[in-house]
């Protein structure tokens, strides 16, 4: 069960949360939630959903006017002047990159490797590779799940320490606990998601969620 928009509006911790409610996104999220969806279908739908999400995530981009010549006449056009950097959190975040690159072909891609300790539920980092000029770019952190929020907050901290100033966090499904943690740690970061689910279970999984996105994407479920 998802939390409805009225509940979100009335919660002060949710002011930076943007829910992408396009009908096609809701359709695809249903496929991704379904436990019967095979890995190859999960990957394909995840990529398609990411492309749809990219439009909402970038709808506030500032444009620069330029001149362009069509086969018939000169006219004005527009370009996106700010560089865009995609930073998936390994490994599940990789599933969102392809869809975003289709819409943002000039985007550069960095990587942050983190995993959640199953006993402490705290993030543990193991890999970092980022493009330069973070301070002049829009940085989009990509991760299918915003669960406890620990990895998300840690990733934002890493990027800020490297100079990033304009960061957005993009996920498929979020839990209220994760939104609160990320918002309290980084109140300047907007969070984009397709659904705000009800809660976390005792193991830190989002309920109803869609299971472990990385396992479902790569076919490594037990």
GIZIHU-V846176 format. One record per residue. N is the residue number from 1. RES is the residue in one letter. PHI is phi as a letter, one per 40 degrees, with the letter a starting at -180 (* if undefined). OMEGA is omega in radians with two decimals (NA if undefined). BURIAL is b if it has 24 or more other ideal C-beta (glycine too) atoms within 12 Angstrom, else e. Layout:
BEGIN
<<N;RES;PHI;OMEGA;BURIAL> <N;RES;PHI;OMEGA;BURIAL>>
END
This chain:
BEGIN
<<1;X;*;3.11;e> <2;X;c;3.05;b> <3;X;c;-3.06;b> <4;X;c;-3.03;e> <5;X;c;3.13;e> <6;X;c;3.11;e> <7;X;c;-3.14;e> <8;X;c;-3.12;b> <9;X;c;-3.08;e> <10;X;c;-3.10;e> <11;X;b;-3.07;e> <12;X;c;-3.13;e> <13;X;c;-3.05;b> <14;X;b;-3.05;b> <15;X;c;3.12;e> <16;X;c;-3.10;b> <17;X;c;3.07;b> <18;X;b;3.12;b> <19;X;c;-3.14;b> <20;X;c;-2.98;b> <21;X;b;3.11;e> <22;X;c;-3.11;e> <23;X;d;-3.13;e> <24;X;c;3.05;e> <25;X;c;3.11;b> <26;X;c;3.10;e> <27;X;c;-3.09;e> <28;X;c;3.11;b> <29;X;c;3.09;b> <30;X;c;3.11;e> <31;X;c;-3.12;b> <32;X;c;3.11;b> <33;X;c;-3.02;b> <34;X;c;-3.10;e> <35;X;c;3.14;e> <36;X;c;-3.12;e> <37;X;c;-3.11;b> <38;X;c;-3.06;e> <39;X;d;-3.10;b> <40;X;c;3.09;e> <41;X;c;3.12;e> <42;X;d;3.14;b> <43;X;c;-3.10;b> <44;X;c;-3.13;e> <45;X;c;3.10;b> <46;X;c;3.11;b> <47;X;c;3.13;b> <48;X;c;3.12;b> <49;X;c;3.13;b> <50;X;c;3.10;b> <51;X;c;3.12;b> <52;X;c;3.14;b> <53;X;c;-3.07;b> <54;X;d;3.14;b> <55;X;c;3.14;e> <56;X;c;-3.10;b> <57;X;c;-3.06;b> <58;X;b;-3.04;b> <59;X;c;3.12;e> <60;X;b;3.11;e> <61;X;c;3.05;e> <62;X;c;-3.11;e> <63;X;b;3.05;e> <64;X;b;-3.12;e> <65;X;c;3.11;e> <66;X;b;3.07;e> <67;X;c;3.13;e> <68;X;b;-3.12;e> <69;X;b;3.06;e> <70;X;c;3.07;e> <71;X;c;-3.07;e> <72;X;b;-3.05;e> <73;X;a;3.02;e> <74;X;c;3.13;e> <75;X;a;3.10;e> <76;X;b;3.08;e> <77;X;a;-3.06;e> <78;X;a;3.01;e> <79;X;b;3.04;e> <80;X;c;-3.03;e> <81;X;c;-3.07;e> <82;X;c;3.06;b> <83;X;c;3.13;b> <84;X;b;3.13;b> <85;X;b;3.07;b> <86;X;c;-3.14;b> <87;X;b;3.06;b> <88;X;c;2.99;b> <89;X;c;-3.08;b> <90;X;c;0.07;b> <91;X;b;-3.01;b> <92;X;c;-3.13;b> <93;X;c;3.12;b> <94;X;d;-3.11;b> <95;X;c;-3.14;b> <96;X;c;-3.02;b> <97;X;c;-3.07;b> <98;X;d;3.14;b> <99;X;c;3.12;b> <100;X;c;-3.14;b> <101;X;c;3.09;b> <102;X;c;-3.14;e> <103;X;c;-3.09;b> <104;X;b;-3.01;b> <105;X;c;-3.14;e> <106;X;c;-3.11;e> <107;X;c;3.00;b> <108;X;c;-3.03;b> <109;X;b;2.99;b> <110;X;b;-3.14;b> <111;X;a;2.99;b> <112;X;b;3.10;b> <113;X;c;3.10;b> <114;X;a;2.97;b> <115;X;b;-3.10;b> <116;X;c;3.06;b> <117;X;c;-3.03;e> <118;X;c;3.13;e> <119;X;c;-3.10;e> <120;X;c;-3.05;e> <121;X;g;3.12;e> <122;X;c;-3.14;e> <123;X;c;3.06;b> <124;X;b;-3.11;e> <125;X;c;-3.11;b> <126;X;a;-3.12;e> <127;X;a;3.09;e> <128;X;a;3.06;e> <129;X;a;-3.02;e> <130;X;b;3.01;b> <131;X;c;3.09;b> <132;X;c;3.11;e> <133;X;g;3.09;e> <134;X;c;-3.04;b> <135;X;c;-3.14;e> <136;X;b;-3.00;e> <137;X;b;2.90;b> <138;X;c;-3.08;b> <139;X;b;3.13;b> <140;X;b;3.06;b> <141;X;c;-3.08;b> <142;X;b;3.09;b> <143;X;a;-3.07;b> <144;X;d;-3.02;b> <145;X;b;2.95;b> <146;X;b;-3.01;b> <147;X;c;3.13;b> <148;X;c;-3.12;b> <149;X;g;-3.11;b> <150;X;c;3.13;b> <151;X;c;3.14;b> <152;X;c;-3.14;b> <153;X;c;3.13;b> <154;X;c;3.13;b> <155;X;c;3.11;b> <156;X;c;3.12;b> <157;X;c;3.11;b> <158;X;d;-3.10;b> <159;X;c;3.10;b> <160;X;c;3.11;e> <161;X;c;3.10;e> <162;X;c;3.05;b> <163;X;h;-3.12;e> <164;X;c;-3.11;b> <165;X;b;-3.10;e> <166;X;b;-3.01;b> <167;X;b;2.97;b> <168;X;b;3.13;b> <169;X;b;-3.05;b> <170;X;b;3.12;b> <171;X;a;3.08;b> <172;X;c;-3.04;b> <173;X;b;-3.13;b> <174;X;b;3.00;b> <175;X;b;3.13;b> <176;X;d;-3.14;b> <177;X;c;-3.14;b> <178;X;c;3.11;b> <179;X;c;3.13;b> <180;X;c;-3.12;b> <181;X;c;-3.11;b> <182;X;c;-3.12;b> <183;X;c;3.13;b> <184;X;c;-3.13;e> <185;X;c;-3.07;b> <186;X;a;-3.07;b> <187;X;c;3.13;e> <188;X;c;-3.04;e> <189;X;c;3.06;b> <190;X;c;-3.14;b> <191;X;b;3.10;b> <192;X;b;3.13;b> <193;X;a;3.09;b> <194;X;c;-3.13;b> <195;X;a;2.98;b> <196;X;b;-3.08;b> <197;X;c;-2.93;b> <198;X;c;-2.99;e> <199;X;a;2.95;b> <200;X;b;3.02;b> <201;X;c;-3.06;e> <202;X;c;3.12;e> <203;X;c;3.12;e> <204;X;g;3.09;b> <205;X;c;3.14;b> <206;X;c;3.11;b> <207;X;b;0.05;b> <208;X;c;3.03;b> <209;X;f;3.06;b> <210;X;a;-3.13;b> <211;X;g;3.10;b> <212;X;c;-3.05;b> <213;X;c;3.13;b> <214;X;c;3.12;b> <215;X;c;-3.10;e> <216;X;c;-3.12;b> <217;X;c;-3.06;b> <218;X;b;3.10;e> <219;X;g;-3.09;e> <220;X;b;3.10;e> <221;X;c;3.12;e> <222;X;c;NA;e>>
END
